[in-house]
């Protein structure tokens, strides 16, 4: 049991590292950001904090709102909020990824970043240790309102783009590409990887603790 959780934790951490690399590439592409990144960059600019810190704040608010709507979360959700932010800030601090200054290379870098984000999401979702904070919020809103997850996502993303833009976040052709294409890119990747996200149960914290306790009892 413990070995299984260690394996799943490895998938989670690796997925967050890949996702962080993808987000960093999108930031450095300099052609406009995906919706949540617009908000996080706007917060970063307005409050004078790092992008990673802004990401943690937004993630914490998202999961807090999901909890108010009755949604639970897992250890993976908490680790997602913290570790992805640390990875992004670390990559930006190292300066290994140059910022693009023209459109075509920028769009190319954005597309690579989007693909890495999709792959990273598959990896950490595969761990089944809890949905990402923003995904948990979408599910919670869909359950509370009775609307589809897609409609809730579109509505929230319009709000975060506007809020992020007003705070100074970068909106451009990359924002349009991300908003229109990211969902399809996820679907294509999940199909090719034979991954059925909707059928995979994401453990909440109580379930994980209960399973670990049961595993310890069985070993004794």
C-alpha positions as CSV (number, residue, x, y, z in Angstrom):
1,X,0.0,0.0,0.0
2,X,2.7,2.5,1.0
3,X,4.7,1.5,-2.1
4,X,1.7,2.2,-4.3
5,X,1.2,5.6,-2.8
6,X,4.9,6.4,-3.3
7,X,4.5,5.5,-7.0
8,X,1.5,7.7,-7.3
9,X,3.3,10.5,-5.5
10,X,6.1,10.2,-8.0
11,X,3.5,10.6,-10.9
12,X,2.1,13.6,-9.1
13,X,5.4,15.4,-8.6
14,X,6.6,14.6,-12.1
15,X,3.3,15.9,-13.6
16,X,3.6,19.1,-11.7
17,X,7.1,19.6,-12.9
18,X,6.1,19.1,-16.5
19,X,3.1,21.4,-16.1
20,X,5.3,24.1,-14.5
21,X,7.7,23.9,-17.5
22,X,4.7,24.3,-19.8
23,X,3.4,27.3,-18.0
24,X,6.8,28.9,-17.9
25,X,7.2,28.4,-21.6
26,X,3.8,30.1,-22.1
27,X,4.9,33.0,-19.9
28,X,8.1,33.5,-21.8
29,X,6.3,33.1,-25.2
30,X,5.2,36.7,-24.7
31,X,2.1,36.5,-27.0
32,X,-0.7,36.4,-24.4
33,X,-1.4,33.9,-21.7
34,X,-4.0,31.2,-21.0
35,X,-6.9,32.6,-18.9
36,X,-5.8,31.7,-15.4
37,X,-2.2,32.8,-16.1
38,X,-3.6,36.2,-17.2
39,X,-5.1,36.6,-13.7
40,X,-2.0,35.3,-11.9
41,X,0.4,37.5,-13.9
42,X,-1.9,40.5,-13.2
43,X,-1.9,39.8,-9.5
44,X,1.9,39.4,-9.6
45,X,2.3,42.8,-11.3
46,X,-0.2,44.6,-9.1
47,X,1.0,43.2,-5.7
48,X,4.7,43.0,-6.5
49,X,4.9,39.3,-5.8
50,X,6.3,36.4,-7.9
51,X,4.1,34.6,-10.4
52,X,4.4,31.5,-8.3
53,X,3.1,33.3,-5.2
54,X,0.2,34.7,-7.2
55,X,-0.5,31.2,-8.5
56,X,-0.7,29.9,-4.9
57,X,-3.1,32.6,-3.9
58,X,-5.4,31.9,-6.8
59,X,-5.2,28.2,-6.2
60,X,-6.0,28.6,-2.5
61,X,-9.0,30.9,-3.3
62,X,-10.2,28.4,-5.9
63,X,-10.2,25.4,-3.6
64,X,-11.7,27.6,-0.8
65,X,-14.6,28.4,-3.1
66,X,-14.9,24.8,-4.1
67,X,-15.2,23.8,-0.4
68,X,-17.9,26.4,0.1
69,X,-19.8,24.6,-2.7
70,X,-19.4,21.3,-0.9
71,X,-16.4,19.9,-2.9
72,X,-13.7,17.9,-1.1
73,X,-10.0,17.8,-2.1
74,X,-7.0,15.6,-1.8
75,X,-3.4,15.7,-0.7
76,X,-2.6,16.1,-4.4
77,X,-4.6,19.3,-4.6
78,X,-2.6,20.9,-1.8
79,X,0.7,19.7,-3.2
80,X,-0.4,21.1,-6.6
81,X,-1.0,24.5,-5.2
82,X,2.4,24.7,-3.5
83,X,4.8,22.7,-5.6
84,X,3.7,23.9,-9.1
85,X,4.2,27.5,-7.9
86,X,7.7,26.6,-6.5
87,X,8.7,25.0,-9.8
88,X,7.5,27.9,-11.9
89,X,9.3,30.5,-9.8
90,X,12.4,28.3,-9.8
91,X,12.4,28.1,-13.6
92,X,11.9,31.8,-14.0
93,X,14.7,32.6,-11.5
94,X,17.1,30.3,-13.3
95,X,16.4,32.1,-16.6
96,X,17.0,29.1,-18.8
97,X,14.1,29.9,-21.0
98,X,14.5,33.1,-23.0
99,X,11.6,35.5,-23.6
100,X,10.5,35.6,-27.2
101,X,10.4,39.0,-28.9
102,X,8.6,38.1,-32.2
103,X,5.2,36.6,-33.0
104,X,6.0,33.3,-34.8
105,X,8.6,32.0,-32.3
106,X,6.3,33.1,-29.5
107,X,3.3,31.2,-30.8
108,X,5.6,28.2,-31.4
109,X,6.8,28.3,-27.7
110,X,3.2,28.8,-26.6
111,X,2.0,25.7,-28.4
112,X,4.9,23.6,-26.9
113,X,3.9,25.0,-23.5
114,X,0.2,24.0,-24.0
115,X,1.2,20.5,-25.0
116,X,3.4,20.1,-21.9
117,X,0.6,21.5,-19.7
118,X,-1.7,18.8,-21.1
119,X,0.8,16.0,-20.6
120,X,1.6,17.3,-17.1
121,X,-2.1,17.4,-16.2
122,X,-2.5,13.8,-17.4
123,X,0.4,12.7,-15.2
124,X,-0.8,14.3,-12.0
125,X,-4.4,13.3,-12.6
126,X,-3.2,9.7,-13.2
127,X,-2.0,9.7,-9.6
128,X,-5.6,10.1,-8.4
129,X,-4.6,12.0,-5.3
130,X,-6.9,14.9,-5.8
131,X,-8.0,17.2,-8.7
132,X,-6.2,20.5,-9.3
133,X,-7.8,23.4,-7.5
134,X,-9.2,25.1,-10.6
135,X,-10.7,21.8,-11.8
136,X,-12.3,21.2,-8.4
137,X,-13.9,24.6,-8.6
138,X,-15.4,23.9,-12.0
139,X,-16.8,20.6,-10.8
140,X,-18.2,22.2,-7.7
141,X,-19.8,25.1,-9.7
142,X,-21.4,22.6,-12.1
143,X,-22.9,20.6,-9.2
144,X,-24.1,23.6,-7.4
145,X,-25.7,25.4,-10.5
146,X,-26.8,22.3,-12.4
147,X,-25.0,23.6,-15.5
148,X,-22.4,21.7,-17.6
149,X,-18.7,21.8,-16.5
150,X,-17.9,23.3,-19.9
151,X,-20.3,26.3,-19.4
152,X,-19.0,26.9,-15.9
153,X,-15.4,26.8,-17.1
154,X,-16.2,29.2,-20.0
155,X,-18.0,31.6,-17.7
156,X,-15.2,31.6,-15.0
157,X,-12.5,31.9,-17.6
158,X,-14.1,35.0,-19.1
159,X,-14.2,36.5,-15.7
160,X,-10.6,35.7,-14.9
161,X,-9.4,37.1,-18.2
162,X,-11.2,40.4,-17.7
163,X,-10.0,40.6,-14.1
164,X,-6.4,39.7,-15.0
165,X,-6.3,42.2,-17.9
166,X,-7.5,45.0,-15.6
167,X,-4.7,44.0,-13.2
168,X,-2.1,44.2,-15.9
169,X,-2.0,40.6,-17.1
170,X,-1.0,40.0,-20.7
171,X,-3.8,39.3,-23.1
172,X,-3.1,38.5,-26.8
173,X,-3.3,36.0,-29.6
174,X,-2.0,33.4,-27.2
175,X,-5.0,34.0,-24.9
176,X,-7.3,33.3,-27.8
177,X,-5.4,30.1,-28.9
178,X,-5.3,28.8,-25.3
179,X,-9.0,29.6,-24.6
180,X,-10.2,27.9,-27.8
181,X,-7.7,25.1,-28.1
182,X,-6.6,23.9,-24.7
183,X,-9.8,21.8,-24.1
184,X,-9.4,20.1,-27.4
185,X,-5.7,19.5,-26.8
186,X,-6.5,17.8,-23.5
187,X,-9.1,15.6,-25.2
188,X,-6.7,14.6,-28.0
189,X,-3.9,13.7,-25.5
190,X,-6.2,11.8,-23.2
191,X,-7.6,9.9,-26.2
192,X,-4.1,9.0,-27.4
193,X,-3.1,7.9,-23.9
194,X,-6.3,5.9,-23.4
195,X,-7.0,7.9,-20.3
196,X,-10.6,8.4,-19.2
197,X,-10.4,11.3,-16.7
198,X,-14.1,11.3,-15.9
199,X,-14.0,7.6,-14.8
200,X,-11.0,8.0,-12.5
201,X,-11.9,8.7,-8.9
202,X,-9.8,11.4,-7.3
203,X,-9.1,10.6,-3.6
204,X,-9.9,13.1,-1.0
205,X,-7.7,13.5,2.1
206,X,-10.0,11.4,4.4
207,X,-9.9,8.5,1.9
208,X,-6.1,8.6,1.5
209,X,-5.6,8.5,5.3
210,X,-8.1,5.7,5.7
211,X,-6.4,3.7,3.0
212,X,-3.0,4.2,4.5
213,X,-4.3,3.2,7.9
214,X,-5.8,0.1,6.5
215,X,-2.6,-0.8,4.7
216,X,-0.6,-0.4,7.9
217,X,-3.0,-2.7,9.7
218,X,-2.8,-5.3,7.0
219,X,1.0,-5.2,7.2
220,X,0.9,-5.7,11.0
